[in-house]
Amino acid sequence: MAMSFDQYMRDMVQPMRDELTSAGIQELRTPDEVEEKFSSMKGTALVVVNSVCGCAAGQARPGVVEALQHSVVPDQLYTVFAGQDKEATAKAREYFAPYPPSSPSVALMKDGELVHFIERHQIEDHSALEIASDLTAAFDRFCK
């Protein structure tokens, strides 16, 4: 039996999902899940907009995973997958104003308000270690 394109895509992106979930980041796959977590958010939360692109693989995901080894980390860790869980991603992006949609991207929120945001153009031109450094500085500033 031939594999459907949708099944092929799910199988192809699963390792990209696993890279973040194995680091303790919870996937939000529906708009309702995003709304449930974001609407009454207390404390700090990291939100990773995951993507299939090369800069997500080479810089964003490794940078996030490295940053989570820091002594200070956000209270909650979430991810949405752009291009895969489109409605959940669109709902999460409502909380990232005034920034335009960007994938990959990384948001740091405190009590439901965006306090730090890394856009794709800031990921493409930086190494995973530079992204980790940017995030750990934000963790030190907002998560203590």
Protein Blocks (a to p, Z undefined) as FASTA:
>chain_A
ZZdfklmmmmmmmmmmmmmmmnopacdfbfklmmmmmmmgghjdddddddfbfklmmmmm
mmmmmmmmpmbdcfbdcdddehklmmlmmmmmmmmpcbdcddddddddeehiafbdcdfk
lmmmpcfklmmmmmmmmmmmmmZZ
